[in-house]
């Protein structure tokens, strides 16, 4: 069974147009489900490409970079050489279980409520 992740996003007020463009792009991932590691890696690759394009279009500001956390729970966009200058963060939470409707009830009615 593949892993399923839920994404929440966090951002601060953008400091310049480059950061604003990055925030607008990353907002599309807020409250999304990611199916498997391949999709996680694809998002990381998209963000690397975004950073490259933004850095090429605006060379006057510091370089924007994307970083993975060691446990792969966060993808962070931040400006070069400043760990605390976070532009945007995507947080990946592993989905523990899912619920799917079924017309068959496999639990006896009297066992649903325990006193």
C-alpha positions as CSV (number, residue, x, y, z in Angstrom):
1,X,0.0,0.0,0.0
2,X,1.4,3.4,-0.9
3,X,1.8,6.2,1.6
4,X,-0.7,9.0,1.7
5,X,0.3,12.5,2.9
6,X,-1.8,15.5,3.8
7,X,-0.2,18.9,3.1
8,X,-0.6,22.1,5.1
9,X,1.2,25.3,4.2
10,X,2.6,28.1,6.2
11,X,4.0,31.4,4.9
12,X,5.0,34.8,6.2
13,X,4.3,38.1,4.5
14,X,6.4,38.1,1.4
15,X,9.3,40.6,1.5
16,X,9.6,41.1,-2.3
17,X,8.1,40.1,-5.7
18,X,10.1,37.0,-5.9
19,X,8.8,35.8,-2.6
20,X,5.3,36.8,-3.5
21,X,5.4,34.7,-6.7
22,X,6.7,31.7,-4.8
23,X,3.9,32.0,-2.2
24,X,1.3,32.3,-4.9
25,X,2.6,29.2,-6.6
26,X,2.9,27.1,-3.4
27,X,-0.6,28.0,-2.1
28,X,-2.0,25.5,-4.7
29,X,-0.7,22.6,-2.4
30,X,-2.6,23.7,0.7
31,X,-4.9,21.0,2.1
32,X,-4.0,18.6,-0.7
33,X,-3.4,14.8,-0.5
34,X,-0.2,13.4,-1.9
35,X,-0.2,9.8,-3.0
36,X,3.1,8.2,-2.4
37,X,6.8,9.1,-2.4
38,X,6.9,9.6,-6.2
39,X,4.4,12.5,-5.9
40,X,6.4,13.9,-3.0
41,X,9.5,13.9,-5.1
42,X,7.6,15.5,-8.0
43,X,6.6,18.4,-5.8
44,X,10.2,18.8,-4.6
45,X,11.3,18.9,-8.3
46,X,8.6,21.4,-9.2
47,X,9.8,23.7,-6.3
48,X,13.4,23.4,-7.4
49,X,12.4,24.4,-11.0
50,X,10.3,27.3,-9.6
51,X,13.3,28.6,-7.6
52,X,15.5,28.3,-10.6
53,X,13.1,30.3,-12.8
54,X,12.5,33.0,-10.2
55,X,16.2,33.3,-9.6
56,X,16.9,33.7,-13.3
57,X,14.1,36.3,-13.7
58,X,15.2,38.4,-10.7
59,X,18.9,38.5,-10.2
60,X,18.9,41.6,-7.9
61,X,17.6,39.8,-4.8
62,X,19.1,36.9,-2.9
63,X,18.8,33.4,-4.4
64,X,15.7,31.5,-3.4
65,X,16.3,27.8,-2.5
66,X,14.2,24.8,-1.6
67,X,15.3,22.5,1.3
68,X,14.0,19.1,2.5
69,X,14.0,18.3,6.2
70,X,16.0,15.3,7.3
71,X,12.8,13.3,8.0
72,X,11.0,14.5,4.8
73,X,8.2,16.1,6.8
74,X,8.9,19.6,5.5
75,X,9.8,21.3,2.2
76,X,11.0,24.9,2.9
77,X,11.6,27.8,0.5
78,X,14.0,30.3,1.9
79,X,16.6,32.8,0.8
80,X,20.2,31.7,0.4
81,X,22.4,31.8,3.5
82,X,19.6,32.6,5.9
83,X,18.1,29.6,7.8
84,X,15.6,31.9,9.6
85,X,14.4,33.7,6.5
86,X,11.6,31.2,5.6
87,X,9.4,32.3,2.6
88,X,7.2,29.2,2.6
89,X,6.9,25.8,4.2
90,X,4.9,22.8,3.1
91,X,4.3,20.3,6.0
92,X,3.6,16.7,5.1
93,X,1.6,14.7,7.6
94,X,1.3,10.9,7.0
95,X,-2.4,9.9,6.8
96,X,-2.9,7.2,9.5
97,X,-6.1,5.8,8.1
98,X,-8.8,6.5,5.6
99,X,-12.6,6.0,5.6
100,X,-14.5,4.8,2.6
101,X,-18.3,4.4,2.4
102,X,-19.6,0.8,2.2
103,X,-23.1,-0.5,2.1
104,X,-22.0,-3.6,4.1
105,X,-21.8,-3.1,7.8
106,X,-19.3,-5.4,9.3
107,X,-19.7,-4.3,12.9
108,X,-22.7,-5.4,15.1
109,X,-24.9,-2.5,16.1
110,X,-24.6,-3.2,19.9
111,X,-20.7,-3.0,19.7
112,X,-20.6,0.5,18.4
113,X,-21.2,2.1,21.8
114,X,-19.4,0.9,24.8
115,X,-20.2,2.1,28.3
